[in-house]
C-alpha cells in the first residue's frame, strides 16, 4: 500500500497566482496521529518504544534496509542504501567562534518539543508579556518570532500544521535515536520562527513571506530557510532576496520536473546568496519527486526517509526537498559558527558548493554535480578542532 503525499501541484499555481506551498511526504510514528485532508498517515508505537534506524544522512553504513516511507521515491528502483552516501560528519567537533540566528519561514512550530526548545531564539530587546513594543520594531512582544498569518506573537503549534516542526528539528540537528545533537550546536543555533504558511498543505502568500524575510534580517538572522514554491515570478520577492545580506537556503520543490527560468520560484533565482537544494536518496540518486536542473539547482542533500520531530512530542519519517534544505541550513549554520573568519552569505554558499561529494549520477541534475559534504566544507574554512 502506498502512503505517499504530494501536496505541491504546479497547475494550482497557474490558477491561483499567489498560492504558495511547501511539500513533503509524511509518515507519523506516534500513537495520536490523525488523518487530515490530502495526507495519508500510518501509526505505530511512540518514539520511546520505537527502534528507529540511525539517521542515514548522518552516517550511511549501507545497511538501511527498510522502506521507511514507501513513496514515489522508490517507484522504479529496488536499490536501498549505499554506504557513504551521507553528509560526512566528523567524529571531532570544531571550535565555535560566533553565535548565529537562523530564520525558519514556515508553518507554526511546536517550540516546546524536546528537539527544538533549547534552540528557540529569544528577542533580547523585548519584555515578555508587557504588551509593549519595547524594541520599537513594530511587533509587540515578538519574543520568539512572529505569526504573520494572524499578526500575533503566537508561533506555537496549530493543529494540522506539521511541516514547521519537522523542519525546525532538522535545522537544530537533533538525533532521535541518541537524543543528542548532531552538530554540537544545541545552545548556539538560535531558531527564529516566522509563521507565514498555514494548514496541512502549508500555503501562504508572498506579502507575508516578504514581510517575514525583512523581519528576519532586521532582527539579526543570517541564514534563512525557505521551503515553498510559486510560479508567480515576483520582482518584489526577487529584489528582497537579492538586496539581503542573509544566505537563503531554498528547497528545489517536489514536482519531479526540470526547473527553468519560468520557475518555480525562488528556486529558479540565480543569486549569489541563494542556495537551492534537491532531494537526495540514501542510494545516492536524486529522488523521483525532486525538481532538478544542472543550471538552477546548486546542490543535493538527503531528503528521503528522514526522521524528524512531529508536533506534541512525536517523531515522523518525512520525504522531500524541504528536508534537504533544512539539513543544509543546520550544517551551514555550523560552518558559519566555526569558520576562522566570519563568512558573508556568498562566501558561505561558495564554501558549501565547492566542497561537495562529487557524483557522476548527479551531473545531469545538479549544477555542482554533487551532494552536501559537511566535513570537507568545514576543513576548507576551519583550522582547529576541539
Order of alpha helices (4+ residues) and beta strands (2+ residues): alpha-beta-beta-beta-beta-alpha-beta-beta-beta-beta-beta-alpha-beta-alpha-beta-beta-beta-beta-beta-alpha-alpha-beta-beta-alpha
